[in-house]
Every structure is written in C-alpha cells, then in structure tokens.
Amino acid sequence: MIHPSYTDLMEVVNSEVELGEQPVVQSRYSIVLATAKRARQIIAGSDPLVESDSRKPLSLAVEELYRGRVKIVGDEEE
C-alpha cells in the first residue's frame, strides 16, 4: 500500500476549501500531475521543502504535498 494514499492526499489538498466551493482536486489524475510536476522541479534543482530519508524526487514531492508545503492551484490562479 502506498502511504499516503491518494485519498489522504486529496483530503489534505482540499482541506482549505470552504463549504460550497469547488474542490481543488477531484481525481487521482490531478494528484499525479501535481506530484510529477513538483518532482521535475526538484530534479531541475529546486530545493526540497521537507526533510526526508528518501532522496527520490517523486517521494519528496508526495511528502511535500502531504505536509501542505506545496499547494495545487488551478490554471486561472497561476
């Protein structure tokens, strides 16, 4: 089992959404895209935003998302 799970990640990302608003993330696909984009940034030289035993960029990206250090924004907010 993957930890954190997709459901856990979706809950963290959507935790700041107020009642009645559209959730930021509605599918696993959005989580995958966001973590892949952040992993590519780490590979390109961005400093990781969390301390972790793992040195793998994708694991670091997932951990950053889970701890709330990285936010997913919609296209109109970029």
Contact map, one row per residue, 1 for C-alpha under 8 A:
111010000000000000000000000000000000000000000000000000000000000000000000000000
111110000000000000000000000000000000000000000000000000000000000000000000000000
111110000000000000000000000000000000000000000000000000000000000000000000000000
011111011000000000000000000000000000000000000000000000000000010001000000000000
111111111000000000000000000000000000000000000000000000000000000000000000000000
000111111100000000000000000100100000000000000000000000000000000000000000000000
000011111110000000000000000000000000000000000000000000000000000000000000000000
000111111111000000000000000000000000000000000000000000000000000001000000000000
000111111111100000000000000000100000000000000000000000000000000011000000000000
000001111111110000000000111100100000000000000000000000000000000000000000000000
000000111111111000000000000000000000000000000000000000000000000000000000000000
000000011111111000000000000000000000000000000000000000000000000011110000000000
000000001111111100000001100000000000000000000000000000000000000011010011000000
000000000111111110000011100000000000000000000000000000000000000000000000000000
000000000011111110000000000000000000000000000000000000000000000000000000000000
000000000000111111000000000000000000000000000000000000000000000000000000000000
000000000000011111101111000000000000000000000000000000000000000000000000000000
000000000000000111111000000000000000000000000000000000000000000000000000000000
000000000000000011111000000000000000000000000000000000000000000000000000000000
000000000000000001111100000000000000000000000000000000000000000000000000000000
000000000000000011111110000000000000000000000000000000000000000000000000000000
000000000000000010011111000000000000000000000000000000000000000000000000000000
000000000000010010001111110000000000000000000000000000000000000000000000000000
000000000000110010000111110000000000000000000000000000000000000000000001110000
000000000100110000000011111101100000000000000000000000000000000000000001000000
000000000100000000000011111101000000000000000000000000000000000000000000000000
000000000100000000000000111111100000000000000000000000000000000000000000000000
000001000100000000000000111111110000000000000000000000000000000000000000000000
000000000000000000000000001111111000000000000000000000000000000000000000000000
000000000000000000000000111111111100000000000000000000000000000000000000000000
000001001100000000000000101111111110000000000000000000000000000000000000000000
000000000000000000000000000111111111000000000000000000000000000000000000000000
000000000000000000000000000011111111100000000000000000000000000000000000000000
000000000000000000000000000001111111110000000000000000000000000000000001000000
000000000000000000000000000000111111111000000000000000000100110010000000000000
000000000000000000000000000000011111111100000000000000000100100000000000000000
000000000000000000000000000000001111111110000000000000000000000000000000000000
000000000000000000000000000000000111111111000000000000000100100000000000000000
000000000000000000000000000000000011111111100000000000001101100000000000000000
000000000000000000000000000000000001111111110000000000001000000000000000000000
000000000000000000000000000000000000111111111100000000000000000000000000000000
000000000000000000000000000000000000011111111111000000001000100000000000000000
000000000000000000000000000000000000001111111100000000001000000000000000000000
000000000000000000000000000000000000000111111100000000000000000000000000000000
000000000000000000000000000000000000000011111110000000000000000000000000000000
000000000000000000000000000000000000000011111111000000000000000000000000000000
000000000000000000000000000000000000000001001111100000000000000000000000000000
000000000000000000000000000000000000000001000111111000000001100100000000000000
000000000000000000000000000000000000000000000011111000000000000100001000000000
000000000000000000000000000000000000000000000001111100000001001100001000000000
000000000000000000000000000000000000000000000001111110000000000000000000000000
000000000000000000000000000000000000000000000000011111100001000000000000000000
000000000000000000000000000000000000000000000000001111100000000000000000000000
000000000000000000000000000000000000000000000000000111110011000000000000000000
000000000000000000000000000000000000000000000000000111111011000000000000000000
000000000000000000000000000000000000000000000000000001111111000000000000000000
000000000000000000000000000000000000001101100000000000111111100000000000000000
000000000000000000000000000000000011011000000000000000011111110000000000000000
000000000000000000000000000000000000000000000000000001111111111000000000000000
000000000000000000000000000000000000001000000001010101111111111100000000000000
000000000000000000000000000000000011011001000001000000001111111110000000000000
000100000000000000000000000000000010000000000000000000000111111111000000000000
000000000000000000000000000000000000000000000000010000000011111111100000000000
000000000000000000000000000000000000000000000001110000000001111111111100000000
000000001001100000000000000000000010000000000000000000000000111111111110000000
000100011001100000000000000000000000000000000000000000000000011111111000000000
000000000001000000000000000000000000000000000000000000000000001111111100000000
000000000001100000000000000000000000000000000000000000000000000111111110000000
000000000000000000000000000000000000000000000000110000000000000111111110000000
000000000000000000000000000000000000000000000000000000000000000110111111000000
000000000000100000000000000000000000000000000000000000000000000010011111100000
000000000000100000000001100000000100000000000000000000000000000000000111110000
000000000000000000000001000000000000000000000000000000000000000000000011111011
000000000000000000000001000000000000000000000000000000000000000000000001111111
000000000000000000000000000000000000000000000000000000000000000000000000111111
000000000000000000000000000000000000000000000000000000000000000000000000011111
000000000000000000000000000000000000000000000000000000000000000000000000111111
000000000000000000000000000000000000000000000000000000000000000000000000111111
